[in-house]
Structures are given as C-alpha cells and as structure tokens.
C-alpha cells in the first residue's frame, strides 16, 4: 500500500481546515428550521427540612431585562415557565417567608442557559445559613488537593509540548492554542453548532479530542514537516510557532468572541468531601481522568513498540533511523497524541473555570515551567513538573494573594534549576 504524497496530505489537511471553519461559522442546528420542540424552566422550592415552600414569586426575564413570565410556587413548591425559544435567561427569586432564607445570598438570581427542547431545572439553595469554621489544617488540605487537580491538568496539557521538543527539538509556542482548540470545539459541539445537533458534554468532548489530534496532524504534515525538510533551524521554527500561536489565537477571537462562556453540563455543583479533602464532583472526576490518562500514557511509552520508538527518537534520532525506526511516523504520532492530550486538558480547564479565546496563552507559561522543571524533552518529567507547579501555585494562596501564585511557581523553577540544572528527571548532557 503506497503512502500518500506530501501534496495529497496537504490538500486533505486544507480540506479538513475548511470543513472545520464552515462548521464553526454555520448557524446552530435548529436555527434554520423549527422542529416545534418545546422548552421550559422549572423547579421546586423546599426548605432545610425538605418541606415545600409555596406562595413565592419566580420571575423569568431575558438578559436584556424583558420579562418573560412571573409565576408563583404551588402547594408542592413547584413552578414552571414554558419558553418559546431556547437561549439565556435570568431567573429571580422573590421574597421568602419568615424564617426561610438562602444559604448563599448571592444565589437569589440565577442565569441558566436552555437548549432546544430542554426542560431546565433551576435550584435555589434554601435553608439555614450556616457559617462554617474551617480550620487551618482543613484549608491547607483543600488547597493541596485543588493544587493536585490543577497540577494534573498542567501535566496533561504540557505532555505533548515536552514530547514534541524531545523528538523534533521544536519549542512550540503554539501548544497553548491546542489547549484552547479542544475547549472551544467541545463548547461549539455541545451547543449544536454546524450540522451537528446539541449533545452531552462527554460526547462533545470525545469529538473535540479527536479534532485536536487531527489539528496536530495538520500542523505537522502541512507546516513543521515541510520546515524540517527544508532544513529550517530550530530558532526559525520556534519563531514560526510564535506566529502560528498569534494566528490561531485571534482566529478563536473572531469565531468564539471575547466574552468567557461556560459549558452547559456540570456547571453548578455542591462540594463532596473525601476525608479532609472537599471538592465538587467535577473536580474529583478531573483528578481521576487526568491521573488515569497520564498513567496509561506513561505505560504506553514504556511497554508498546510505538512508545519505545518514541523514546528512541527522543534520545538519538539518527541512530533510531539507522535502526529501522520510521522517524516521520513517530513524529506524526507524537504530534497527534500530544495535541489530543492538550485538547483534553483544555476541556477539563473549561469545565473547572470557563472557556475563553485566550485560555491557551494563560496556561502557556505554566506549561513551560512544568516542562523545564521536570526535565526538558522527557514525558515523565512533564508529569512530575506539572504536579509540582500546580501544588505550589495553589498552596501559595494560603499566605499570599492569588495574583502572586505564578511568581511562586517560577520561583520554585529557579530554585530547582540552581540545584539541578537538567530538571527533576532530566539527564545531564555530556560535552566532549
């Protein structure tokens, strides 16, 4: 079976890019034709004893302030407002009876997003307002586990950055845009953009991860492989990656917009405690998913033929090629897997915080810190470096303002490099 020529591969890549762009700018599914699907906002008010709260007014308006309806909860505490069209709405809770109050005073006004045909449930936190006295040890424990979550995300996103440098020598400043690409594509697909219908975030995330891997293949075959064949130097290739980062970032700005947005699923959750650690279910899921993927990827690097070939190319490309290893295939696989991991990291970042057009640029410096701290060009080093950076940045907020946490991440990087210049798991190079 003949391998496709570079020209054929580039043509296919361009077609794929055009298809993605057309899907992005197409109107949402359902905007062109009305399938008659009804949607609504509904809920049930109950107090701390799970008793219904009746006679409370619920007002639904548009974001612009136009009133849609005002309803009163019935004897069972239930209310419902049918909606003519999906979109963003503002739900305001009226005056509560004496002795009943919100557990969070700021949650009296909620802003749900309703999908086509969805009966969206709105929950107001009603009950006795409790002032928790959190001990210093509990707070440190929660900062630690949140730092572990954040560090695993950094490790997941930066793994491809380290591997690409290891097998090609490229310092890819556009890797952060691969993180943003996965988050934004999942946001588009979840809301039903293009010919695709709206779908759950889990399914949308799987498609976005595959699309991220495809973008990595496009960048490798259509750009960086051609630069290597023309014997472009590492510095010139790095400058190209900087220009590519600016291009992709502002392309996201055009199609996504400048306002941060959120996924529809898993948006509002209560914390769940495991021993002294307390996080939301989506944060616990992020830890489990990130750790499982990193462990599986580490096992594959050590125990599969492709993983062994990748490590061989990272150590000595010429020797690996003379041993019969298809170096171009290994590099392409590295780009695809690294971009897919970056896309997954972007989705998890979007679930934890928000989806933004410049989110890749925000985490790029932390990814570089993780890669250099762990050992430039080593996959396991990126994992360890990411965890260290995440824990240090989050725990520093116990003593210092949150705006300074990046300073402490870079401070740890400097201290470690002064003691061990090759990084935590890096190998000291021999000269001469």
N, C-alpha and C positions, 0 to 999 in steps of 0.2 A: 504493500500500500504506500503510495507516494505521499510525502509530506507536502502540504500546500506551500506555494511560493510566498515569499515575503509580500509581494504586491497583492496577492489574493487575500492574505491575512489582514493587511492594512485596509483593503477595500471592505472586508467583512466587519472590521472594527469600526470604520466610519459609518457603515450602515447601522450598527448597533447603537452608536452615539446618537445618530439622527433619530432612531426609534425612541430612545430614552427621552430626548428633548421634546419630541412630539407628544409623548405620554405626559410629560410634565406640564406642557402648556395647554393640553386639552382640557375642556371643562369637566367638572366632576360627573361621574356616571349618574344619570338621573336628572341632570340639568337640562338635557336636550328633550327628554320625554318624561312625562309624569305618569308613573305606574299606578297612581292612586293610593299609594301606601300612606297610612295614617301614622302619626307620631304624637307623643304626648309627654308631659311632665307630670309626675305623680309622687306621692309619698304618704307616710303615716307618722303622725306625731305621737310619741309615747314619752312618759316621764321616767324618772330613775327607777321606779317600781314596775315598769313596763305597762302602766295603765294608760289608756288613750287620753289624749288632750284634745277636747272638742272646742268649737267656737273661736278658733284662731284664724285670722285672715292671712292668706297667702297671695301675694301679688307677683305676677309674672310680667316682665317688660322686655323689650328689646334692648340691646346695648346702647341704642340711641335715646332711650327713655320713653319710647312709645308703649303704652300699656296694652298688653295682650288680654289679660283677664285677672280678676280678683275673685278668689273662691274662699270658702270657709270650711274648716275641717268638720266632718260629721261626728256622730256619736262614737264611731270607732277610731276617730283621729285621722281618718283617711281624707285625701284630697286628690284631685286630678284636673289637669288643664289640657284639653286637646289643642294641637298645633296644626296650622295649615301648611307649614313648611319647616324643614329642618334648619339648624343653624345654632348660633349662640344666643343664650337668653340670660336674664337676670331674675333670680327668684328671691323675694324679700319676705322675711318672716315678720308678721305683725306682733302686736302686744300679747305677751303671755299672761296667763292667770297668776294671781298672787301665789308666791311660794314655789314657782317654777321658773327656772332661768336656764340660759345656755351655759354649757360648760366652758365655751370659748365665746366671749362677747363679740369677737370679730367674725364669727361664722353665722351671723344673722342674715347676711346677704351672700348668696352663692351664685356662681356663673357657670352653669352646666352647658355642654355642647350636645345637641341632639342630632343623631344620624337619621337618614331616611328610614321610616318605618319603625323607629325605636321608641319604646315606652321607657323613658329615662326616669329612674328613681332618684329622688333628691332626699338626702338625710340631714336633718338638723340635729346637732348634738345637744340634747336637752337632758338636764339632770342637775344634781347638786354640784356647784362649783367647788372643786377640791384643789387646795394649794398643796402641792407635793413638796416635801422637804427632801431634796435629793442630796445624799451625802457626797463628800469629795471623792470617795472611792468609787461610788456608782457612776459619777460623772466621768471620771478617768476611764472606767471600764467601757462606758458607752462611746467615748471619744476613740478609744483603742479599736473597738470593733467597727466603728464607722471608718476609721483610718484604714483598717484591713480591707473593708469593702472598696474604698476609694483606691487603695494601692493595687488591688487585684484588677480593677478596671484600667489603671495606668499600665500595668504589666501586660494585660490583654491587648491594649491598643498599641503599645510600643514594641511588641514582639516582632512584628513584621519589619519595623524600622531597623531593628538590630540585625535580623536575618538578611535583609537586602544589602545592608552595608557589609555583612560578612561574606556574601557570595559575589558581590559586584564592586565593592568599595565606594558605593554611592551614598553620600549623606543626603537623604531625601527630605527636603523641607516641605514637600507636598504631602507627606504622610498624614499630617493632621487633617487635610481635606478629605482623605479616605475615611477618617472617623466621622466627619460631618456628612459625607455622602451616605453612609449607611443609615444614620439617624434621619436624614431628610427624606430619603427614599421610603423608609418604613413609615414616616409620617404621611407622605403622599398616598401610599398604597392603603394604609389603614382608613383613610378618609375617602377612598374610592375615586382617585383621580385617574384620568385617562379612560381606556376601555375596561379597566378592572373595576369590579364592584367593591364597596366597602367591606372590609374583612377584619377579623380579630387581629390584635397586635402580634400575637405569636406567629400566625401565618404570614402576616405582612413582614415581620422581622426575618423569617426564613428566606423570603423572596429578596429582601434587601441585602442580606448577607451574600446570597448568590450573585446579585447585581454588583456588589462591592468587589467580589472576586473577579467578575467579568471586567470591571473597570481596571483592576490591577493588570489583567491580561492585555487590555487595550494599551495601557501606558507602557508596558514592557515591549510588546511586539511593534507598536506603532511609533514609539519615541526613543526609549532608552536603549533598546537593542540596536536600533539604527545608529545611535550615537556611538555605541561601542564598536560597531563595525567600521565606523569612520575614524576610530581611534581617538575619540574625543577625550580629553583629560578629565580627571576627577573633579578639578575645580570648575571647569566649564560645565560639566554635567550637573554639579551642585547649583550653579547659577541658573541653569535651565529649570531645575526643580523649584527654585525660588520663584521664577516667573510663572511656572505652572501653578504653584500654590496661589499666587495672586489672581491668576485667570480663573481657576475653579472657585475660589472664594467669592469673587464678585459675580460669577455665574450663578452661584447659590443665592446671592443677594437679589439678583434680577428675578429669579423664579420663585424663591421662597419668601422674600420680603425681609425687612429689617426687624420686625417685631417677633420676640420669642413666642413660641407656642408649645403646646403640650400634647401628648398622646391622649386619646380618649379613654383607653383602658388603664386601670391601675393608678388612677390619678389621686384619689383621696383614700387613705388607709389609716387605721389605727396601729399603734405600736404593739409588738408582740415580744414578750420577754422570754429569754432562754438563760436561766441562771441570773447573773448580774448584768447581762447584756440585753439591751432593749432596742429593737429596730422595727421598721414596718415590714410586712411580709415581702414586699417587692425588694427591699434591701437584703433580706435574708436570701431570697431567690437569686439576687445578683451575686452574692458571695458564692453560693453553691454552683451556679452556672459558670462563673469565671474560674473558680478553682478546678471544676471538672474539665473544662476545656483546656486549661493550662496543663493539667496533669496528663490529659490524653495527648496533647501536642508534644509534651516532653517525652512521653513513652514512645510516640511515633518517631521522633527524631533519633531515639536510641535503638529501636528494635525493628524498624522497617528498612527496606532497601533504599527507598527514596530518602528517608531520614539520614541513613548512613552516607548516601551520596551527597546530601546537602552539607553535612559536616565535613566531608572530604573536600568539597569545593571551597568551603569557607577557610579550610586550613591551607590548601595549596591548589589553586585552580589548574595550573599547568600539569602538575603531577596527576591530579584527578582525571584530566582529559586524556593523558597518555595511558591511564589505566583502563580506558574504555568507557568512562562515565560520560553521558551526554550532558555536557555542561549547560547548553542552551535550554534543555528540557528542565534541568534542575533550577535554573534561574527563573524560568517561567512559572514553575510550580511554587517557588518561593514568593514571587510577586502575587500570585493568585491567593495562596493561603494567608500571606501577610495582610493583603487588602481585605480578605474576608474576616479575619480576626479584628482588624481595625473597624470594619463595619459593625461587627457585633459589639465591640466596645462603645461605639457611638450610640447604638440603640440603648444600651444599658445606661450610658450617661444621660440620654434623653429621658429615660424613664425616671431616673433619680432626680434630675434637675429640670431642664427644659431643652427644647430643640431650637437651635439658633444657627444662623447662616455662618457665623464666625466661631463656632464652638471648637472647630479643629485648631484654630490659631490659639485659643485659650489654653488648650492642653498640650500644645506642641513643646513648650519649654519644659514642662514636667516630664514628657516622654523622653526628651533628650537627656534630662537629668537622670532618669531611671536607667537609660541605656548606658550612659557613661559611668554611672555609679556601679552598676552591676558588672560592667566589662564590655567594651565596645565590640560588637560583632558576635557575641555569644547569646544564644537563646535563653539559657538558664540564668545568665547574668541579668538580662532584661526583666525576667520574672522577679528575681530577688530585689533588684533595684527599684522596681515599681512598688513592691510591698513596703520597702523601707521609706521611700518618698511619701507614700500615702499615709503611713502611720505617723511620720514626723510632722507632716503638714497639718493633720487633723488634731493631734495631741498638743501642738504648739498653741492652739486657740484657747487652751485652758488658762494659760498665763498671759498671752498676748492677743491683741486684736486680730480678727480673722484676715484683715488686709495684709498682715505681715507673714502669713504662713508660707508663701512662696519663698520669702527670704530665708526661712529656716530650712526649707528643702535644699536650696542652693548652698546654704552654709554647711549642711551635712555632706553634700557632694564635695565641697572644697576640703573639708577635714579628712574625709576618706581618701581622696586623691593625694593629699600630702603624705599620708601614711602608706598607701598602696596605690601608686600611680596607674597601674593597669586595671583598677577597679576591683570589686569584691571577688568576682570569679574570673577575671581576665588573666591572661597568660603574659608574663613579662617577655617582651621581644628581645631576641639576642641580636646584637650588632657585630658584624665582623666574622 
